[in-house]
Amino acid sequence: MKRHHVLALFTALSVLAACSGDDAGSSSTSPEPDSEATITMVDFAFTGATTVGVGETVTVTNEDTVGHTWTAVDGEFDSGSLAGGESFEHTFDEAGEFDFFCSIHPDMAGSITVEG
């Protein structure tokens, strides 16, 4: 094999080795919480965010034509009655799973997981 071919082969192998090394020295970070987490009340149901991060604020908006509440089963939050077009915000300060419902229409229910 000619010397320049050997040198080219050695260079290519060196580059491949550098690119395919293990990630032992790299660090992984969790993605930042979505700063615009939303839940919508529409058609007598909750839709939207089901998982957020600790410290994240969730905005709940009633897009129905009747009043609804966003009420935590454990009392963590309660929007009170929201008319169509009104919103409520709550910031989650601790991790956990929070079940919620509409106190006006108890069949409307859901849960949100707060990771941290």
Z-matrix of the N, CA and C atoms (Angstrom, degrees):
N
C 1 1.437
C 2 1.522 1 107.32
N 3 1.306 2 116.51 1 139.34
C 4 1.463 3 120.04 2 -179.13
C 5 1.519 4 109.47 3 -72.83
N 6 1.324 5 114.03 4 151.75
C 7 1.459 6 121.12 5 -176.42
C 8 1.526 7 112.33 6 -56.63
N 9 1.338 8 120.13 7 -41.85
C 10 1.473 9 120.89 8 -178.25
C 11 1.535 10 111.15 9 -69.74
N 12 1.349 11 117.58 10 -28.05
C 13 1.463 12 119.86 11 174.87
C 14 1.530 13 111.18 12 -69.72
N 15 1.332 14 115.28 13 -40.58
C 16 1.464 15 120.26 14 178.46
C 17 1.519 16 109.71 15 -63.87
N 18 1.323 17 116.95 16 -43.30
C 19 1.469 18 121.45 17 179.68
C 20 1.525 19 110.27 18 -63.79
N 21 1.335 20 117.97 19 -42.79
C 22 1.467 21 121.53 20 179.19
C 23 1.522 22 110.49 21 -64.18
N 24 1.337 23 116.75 22 -42.26
C 25 1.457 24 121.25 23 178.75
C 26 1.523 25 110.70 24 -63.63
N 27 1.319 26 117.17 25 -44.31
C 28 1.462 27 121.59 26 178.39
C 29 1.526 28 110.87 27 -61.35
N 30 1.325 29 117.57 28 -43.58
C 31 1.466 30 122.03 29 179.23
C 32 1.528 31 110.40 30 -62.29
N 33 1.337 32 116.90 31 -44.94
C 34 1.465 33 120.72 32 -179.73
C 35 1.526 34 111.23 33 -62.78
N 36 1.337 35 117.15 34 -42.97
C 37 1.458 36 120.68 35 178.67
C 38 1.525 37 111.73 36 -65.35
N 39 1.307 38 117.35 37 -36.45
C 40 1.470 39 121.25 38 178.24
C 41 1.522 40 110.89 39 -64.53
N 42 1.333 41 115.98 40 -42.34
C 43 1.468 42 120.33 41 178.75
C 44 1.524 43 110.22 42 -64.69
N 45 1.327 44 117.01 43 -44.75
C 46 1.467 45 120.54 44 178.55
C 47 1.521 46 111.58 45 -60.51
N 48 1.307 47 117.10 46 -42.49
C 49 1.457 48 120.68 47 -179.52
C 50 1.521 49 110.71 48 -63.53
N 51 1.313 50 117.02 49 -39.66
C 52 1.462 51 120.75 50 179.78
C 53 1.519 52 111.20 51 -67.40
N 54 1.319 53 116.87 52 -36.88
C 55 1.462 54 120.91 53 -178.39
C 56 1.517 55 113.33 54 -77.05
N 57 1.330 56 117.29 55 -25.22
C 58 1.463 57 118.98 56 -174.98
C 59 1.516 58 112.96 57 -105.74
N 60 1.322 59 117.36 58 16.47
C 61 1.459 60 120.25 59 178.78
C 62 1.504 61 111.29 60 -64.52
N 63 1.345 62 115.98 61 163.49
C 64 1.462 63 118.02 62 -179.84
C 65 1.515 64 110.01 63 -73.60
N 66 1.315 65 115.44 64 166.38
C 67 1.458 66 121.46 65 -176.90
C 68 1.507 67 111.87 66 -98.78
N 69 1.328 68 118.54 67 24.41
C 70 1.460 69 121.16 68 -176.06
C 71 1.521 70 111.47 69 -58.59
N 72 1.311 71 117.66 70 -32.69
C 73 1.453 72 119.67 71 -177.75
C 74 1.510 73 113.63 72 -90.09
N 75 1.317 74 117.89 73 -6.99
C 76 1.456 75 118.69 74 -177.76
C 77 1.518 76 110.04 75 -88.00
N 78 1.312 77 115.38 76 156.62
C 79 1.457 78 119.24 77 178.54
C 80 1.514 79 108.99 78 -114.67
N 81 1.295 80 114.94 79 152.13
C 82 1.452 81 120.90 80 179.37
C 83 1.515 82 108.28 81 -118.61
N 84 1.300 83 116.10 82 134.76
C 85 1.455 84 119.38 83 178.31
C 86 1.511 85 109.22 84 -117.35
N 87 1.298 86 115.53 85 149.75
C 88 1.448 87 120.29 86 177.08
C 89 1.513 88 108.56 87 -73.42
N 90 1.312 89 116.76 88 147.82
C 91 1.452 90 118.12 89 177.99
C 92 1.521 91 110.48 90 -64.65
N 93 1.300 92 115.17 91 149.37
C 94 1.459 93 120.11 92 177.24
C 95 1.523 94 108.82 93 -65.00
N 96 1.345 95 117.73 94 145.72
C 97 1.457 96 118.85 95 177.21
C 98 1.522 97 110.39 96 -60.48
N 99 1.319 98 115.60 97 147.30
C 100 1.455 99 121.11 98 176.33
C 101 1.519 100 107.26 99 -68.10
N 102 1.337 101 116.48 100 116.01
C 103 1.459 102 119.30 101 -174.70
C 104 1.522 103 112.48 102 -74.86
N 105 1.318 104 117.72 103 -4.79
C 106 1.449 105 120.47 104 -179.94
C 107 1.520 106 111.39 105 -122.31
N 108 1.320 107 117.11 106 47.87
C 109 1.462 108 121.12 107 178.87
C 110 1.521 109 108.58 108 -69.22
N 111 1.319 110 115.26 109 131.17
C 112 1.460 111 119.60 110 -178.21
C 113 1.520 112 111.18 111 -134.67
N 114 1.305 113 113.82 112 150.84
C 115 1.463 114 122.60 113 170.26
C 116 1.521 115 105.32 114 -128.70
N 117 1.318 116 114.97 115 136.42
C 118 1.463 117 120.68 116 -179.30
C 119 1.525 118 109.18 117 -117.34
N 120 1.322 119 115.04 118 138.14
C 121 1.458 120 121.40 119 172.95
C 122 1.526 121 106.03 120 -99.85
N 123 1.324 122 116.25 121 112.39
C 124 1.460 123 120.28 122 -179.02
C 125 1.525 124 108.82 123 -150.49
N 126 1.315 125 115.78 124 140.48
C 127 1.467 126 121.90 125 -178.44
C 128 1.529 127 111.73 126 53.44
N 129 1.324 128 116.44 127 40.58
C 130 1.463 129 123.07 128 177.94
C 131 1.524 130 112.00 129 58.07
N 132 1.337 131 116.24 130 40.70
C 133 1.461 132 122.02 131 177.48
C 134 1.532 133 109.41 132 -150.48
N 135 1.340 134 115.56 133 156.32
C 136 1.459 135 122.36 134 173.33
C 137 1.521 136 108.19 135 -96.37
N 138 1.331 137 117.56 136 131.64
C 139 1.459 138 121.44 137 175.12
C 140 1.526 139 108.41 138 -133.63
N 141 1.320 140 115.94 139 153.56
C 142 1.463 141 119.74 140 176.53
C 143 1.502 142 112.07 141 124.10
N 144 1.318 143 115.92 142 -145.04
C 145 1.465 144 123.16 143 -172.82
C 146 1.521 145 111.44 144 -56.28
N 147 1.341 146 115.33 145 134.84
C 148 1.465 147 121.07 146 174.16
C 149 1.528 148 111.06 147 -121.48
N 150 1.340 149 116.71 148 -13.13
C 151 1.458 150 121.56 149 177.61
C 152 1.520 151 108.71 150 -140.31
N 153 1.338 152 115.89 151 131.35
C 154 1.460 153 121.64 152 177.44
C 155 1.520 154 108.25 153 -138.16
N 156 1.314 155 116.67 154 172.89
C 157 1.450 156 121.65 155 177.51
C 158 1.515 157 112.08 156 -100.08
N 159 1.324 158 115.69 157 156.96
C 160 1.466 159 120.35 158 175.65
C 161 1.527 160 108.11 159 -57.55
N 162 1.303 161 116.48 160 135.62
C 163 1.463 162 122.25 161 -179.38
C 164 1.515 163 113.40 162 90.73
N 165 1.319 164 116.56 163 -5.39
C 166 1.462 165 120.37 164 -178.68
C 167 1.524 166 110.80 165 -84.67
N 168 1.317 167 115.05 166 143.50
C 169 1.459 168 121.68 167 177.57
C 170 1.517 169 109.21 168 -99.68
N 171 1.317 170 115.52 169 132.80
C 172 1.465 171 122.09 170 177.56
C 173 1.522 172 107.57 171 -108.84
N 174 1.320 173 115.37 172 131.29
C 175 1.463 174 121.36 173 175.66
C 176 1.518 175 108.12 174 -104.62
N 177 1.326 176 115.68 175 124.68
C 178 1.462 177 122.21 176 179.23
C 179 1.519 178 107.59 177 -108.98
N 180 1.333 179 116.76 178 126.51
C 181 1.462 180 121.74 179 -177.61
C 182 1.515 181 109.77 180 -124.00
N 183 1.334 182 115.45 181 132.99
C 184 1.457 183 121.21 182 176.95
C 185 1.526 184 108.25 183 -88.86
N 186 1.325 185 116.52 184 113.94
C 187 1.463 186 121.27 185 177.27
C 188 1.526 187 111.54 186 -107.36
N 189 1.338 188 116.21 187 12.43
C 190 1.460 189 120.62 188 174.86
C 191 1.529 190 108.85 189 -88.90
N 192 1.319 191 115.50 190 172.97
C 193 1.469 192 120.47 191 178.60
C 194 1.524 193 112.07 192 -94.15
N 195 1.344 194 116.49 193 -1.48
C 196 1.468 195 121.35 194 177.57
C 197 1.523 196 108.85 195 -118.84
N 198 1.317 197 115.87 196 161.23
C 199 1.465 198 120.81 197 179.93
C 200 1.519 199 113.02 198 -71.93
N 201 1.338 200 115.71 199 146.93
C 202 1.461 201 123.21 200 175.89
C 203 1.525 202 108.45 201 -141.50
N 204 1.332 203 115.49 202 162.95
C 205 1.466 204 120.68 203 170.97
C 206 1.525 205 108.48 204 -121.62
N 207 1.312 206 115.31 205 158.27
C 208 1.469 207 122.62 206 169.65
C 209 1.511 208 104.53 207 -117.95
N 210 1.325 209 115.97 208 100.08
C 211 1.455 210 122.48 209 -169.86
C 212 1.525 211 110.08 210 -123.18
N 213 1.319 212 116.38 211 125.70
C 214 1.465 213 120.58 212 177.93
C 215 1.513 214 109.67 213 -77.17
N 216 1.324 215 115.70 214 138.42
C 217 1.458 216 120.87 215 178.09
C 218 1.522 217 110.29 216 -59.50
N 219 1.348 218 117.71 217 -38.15
C 220 1.468 219 121.68 218 -178.00
C 221 1.528 220 114.02 219 -88.38
N 222 1.346 221 118.18 220 3.87
C 223 1.458 222 121.35 221 178.40
C 224 1.524 223 114.89 222 84.94
N 225 1.322 224 118.31 223 4.61
C 226 1.476 225 122.86 224 -179.01
C 227 1.526 226 112.34 225 -58.10
N 228 1.329 227 117.51 226 -35.95
C 229 1.466 228 121.84 227 179.53
C 230 1.520 229 109.44 228 -151.75
N 231 1.322 230 115.45 229 155.21
C 232 1.465 231 121.99 230 175.52
C 233 1.525 232 107.17 231 -156.65
N 234 1.302 233 115.80 232 116.84
C 235 1.461 234 120.62 233 -177.30
C 236 1.519 235 112.78 234 -75.68
N 237 1.330 236 117.51 235 -17.03
C 238 1.454 237 118.99 236 -167.79
C 239 1.527 238 106.91 237 71.13
N 240 1.303 239 117.64 238 179.76
C 241 1.460 240 121.22 239 -177.42
C 242 1.525 241 110.50 240 -71.23
N 243 1.326 242 115.81 241 125.16
C 244 1.461 243 122.10 242 177.35
C 245 1.524 244 108.44 243 -109.12
N 246 1.312 245 116.98 244 121.94
C 247 1.464 246 121.53 245 175.51
C 248 1.531 247 108.60 246 -75.20
N 249 1.319 248 116.55 247 164.86
C 250 1.461 249 120.51 248 176.86
C 251 1.517 250 111.10 249 -52.06
N 252 1.333 251 116.39 250 130.51
C 253 1.462 252 121.97 251 179.99
C 254 1.517 253 114.68 252 91.40
N 255 1.324 254 118.19 253 -12.95
C 256 1.470 255 120.65 254 -179.96
C 257 1.525 256 111.06 255 -86.03
N 258 1.352 257 115.03 256 154.86
C 259 1.463 258 121.72 257 -178.97
C 260 1.509 259 110.96 258 -129.30
N 261 1.327 260 114.64 259 163.56
C 262 1.460 261 123.42 260 178.12
C 263 1.524 262 107.11 261 -143.80
N 264 1.329 263 117.06 262 140.81
C 265 1.460 264 121.54 263 178.30
C 266 1.520 265 110.61 264 -117.58
N 267 1.330 266 114.89 265 144.49
C 268 1.464 267 120.97 266 174.63
C 269 1.517 268 108.40 267 -142.94
N 270 1.347 269 116.02 268 133.34
C 271 1.460 270 122.04 269 176.93
C 272 1.518 271 108.52 270 -101.92
N 273 1.327 272 116.00 271 127.98
C 274 1.461 273 121.64 272 -179.46
C 275 1.525 274 109.44 273 -89.41
N 276 1.338 275 116.26 274 119.26
C 277 1.458 276 122.24 275 -176.70
C 278 1.522 277 114.09 276 -98.68
N 279 1.324 278 117.23 277 -6.27
C 280 1.464 279 119.42 278 -179.84
C 281 1.525 280 110.19 279 -144.70
N 282 1.322 281 114.38 280 153.27
C 283 1.462 282 120.53 281 179.85
C 284 1.529 283 109.75 282 -74.17
N 285 1.314 284 114.93 283 155.06
C 286 1.456 285 120.53 284 176.29
C 287 1.511 286 110.73 285 150.30
N 288 1.310 287 115.08 286 -178.57
C 289 1.457 288 120.93 287 175.56
C 290 1.516 289 107.58 288 -111.06
N 291 1.307 290 115.70 289 129.32
C 292 1.454 291 121.30 290 -175.99
C 293 1.528 292 109.47 291 -119.68
N 294 1.339 293 115.32 292 115.41
C 295 1.458 294 121.12 293 176.28
C 296 1.518 295 108.35 294 -84.93
N 297 1.325 296 115.76 295 143.19
C 298 1.459 297 119.78 296 -179.98
C 299 1.525 298 110.39 297 -141.46
N 300 1.330 299 115.49 298 166.94
C 301 1.460 300 121.69 299 -179.76
C 302 1.518 301 109.01 300 -158.35
N 303 1.311 302 116.24 301 172.42
C 304 1.464 303 122.15 302 172.52
C 305 1.521 304 106.26 303 -98.55
N 306 1.327 305 116.60 304 120.91
C 307 1.472 306 118.87 305 -177.48
C 308 1.531 307 111.88 306 -70.63
N 309 1.321 308 118.00 307 -16.52
C 310 1.464 309 121.55 308 177.14
C 311 1.528 310 110.33 309 -84.86
N 312 1.329 311 115.80 310 -36.26
C 313 1.468 312 122.82 311 -179.57
C 314 1.532 313 107.77 312 -127.68
N 315 1.327 314 118.46 313 80.59
C 316 1.480 315 121.89 314 -172.49
C 317 1.528 316 115.23 315 -58.63
N 318 1.344 317 118.09 316 -16.21
C 319 1.467 318 119.30 317 176.02
C 320 1.533 319 111.19 318 -71.79
N 321 1.319 320 116.79 319 -17.91
C 322 1.467 321 120.73 320 174.63
C 323 1.530 322 106.82 321 -80.61
N 324 1.311 323 117.38 322 116.33
C 325 1.461 324 120.49 323 -177.15
C 326 1.520 325 109.54 324 -152.06
N 327 1.325 326 114.72 325 161.51
C 328 1.453 327 120.57 326 177.10
C 329 1.506 328 109.71 327 -171.76
N 330 1.327 329 116.05 328 -171.70
C 331 1.460 330 121.08 329 176.28
C 332 1.516 331 109.00 330 -149.20
N 333 1.318 332 114.60 331 156.21
C 334 1.453 333 121.12 332 176.98
C 335 1.518 334 108.28 333 -132.72
N 336 1.321 335 116.42 334 135.86
C 337 1.458 336 122.21 335 179.38
C 338 1.515 337 108.18 336 -101.16
N 339 1.330 338 115.82 337 129.53
C 340 1.458 339 121.96 338 178.15
C 341 1.513 340 107.67 339 -109.52
N 342 1.326 341 115.82 340 117.63
C 343 1.463 342 121.40 341 -177.30
C 344 1.524 343 109.92 342 -103.05
N 345 1.304 344 114.90 343 143.17
C 346 1.451 345 115.85 344 179.05
C 347 1.454 346 110.92 345 -164.71
